[in-house]
Amino acid sequence: MWLYGPGFWNVDLGIAKRFPVGHGNVNFEALFLDVFNHTTFLVGPTSNDLGFNVSINSTTFGQTTSTASGPRNIQLRLHIGW
């Protein structure tokens, strides 16, 4: 049995800026994983979970609450070099 759902897409964004300070520099970096916080629900069987009940006689047939990816993640980094 093959189950098809909407396509999975995710947008990541990274920005960086270097500031000279004296004889060294300071690097500031920001990384945004899943910047638009787009939810993609899991459809069909996976290695450890069915995603949703595939029994047509079930009262929850075709319903899913599992997501294919995690929520938005923001990472900030400050690096001081000399």
N, C-alpha and C positions, 0 to 999 in steps of 0.2 A: 504494500500500500504506500503510495507516495502522497505527501502532503506539501502543498506550496503555500507560501505566505508572502507578505511584502518583503522587498529587498532590504538587506541590512546595510546601513550607511552610518558613518561616524566622521566628524570633522575635528581634527586636532589643530591647535595653534600654538606656536612658540615665538616669543619675542625676546630680544636681548639688547642691552645698551652698555657700552664701556665708557667709563668716566676716568680721565687722567687725574691723579691726585699725587702731587709732589713728584717723587721718583718712581712711583708705582701706579697702579690703576685699580679701579673697582668695577667689577662686572655685575650687572643685575640681569637676571633671567627670569622669565615667567613662562610656564608651560600650562596650557589649558587642554585637558583631555576631554573629549566630547563637549566641545565649547558651546553647542546649542542645546545640550542636555536632551537629545532626541531619544525617546524610548522606543526600542524595538522588542516586541514580544516574541517569545520562543514559540515556534510552530513545529510540531512533529517530534519524533523520537530523537533523543541524543544518547550518549554513552551511559549516562546514569539517571536519566529522567525522561519521562514521556512528554513533557511540555504541557500536554492536556490529555484528557481521557479520550481514547480513540474508539470506545465502545459506543455504537450508535444507539444502544438502548439506555445509556446513562443519562441522567438528568443534567449533567454538566458537559455533555458532548459539545466539543468545539470551543470550550472556554479555556482561557489560560490566564495565569497571573504571574508567570515566570518571565523574566526579561533575558535577552541574549547578551546584554552587557551591563556594566555597572553605571552608577550615576556620574555626573560631572566631577572631575578631579582637577584641582588647581594646585600647582607646585611653584613656589618662589625660591630663588637661589641668589645669594649674595656672596661673591667671591672676591677676596682682597688679595692682590698680588703685588710684590715689590721686587 
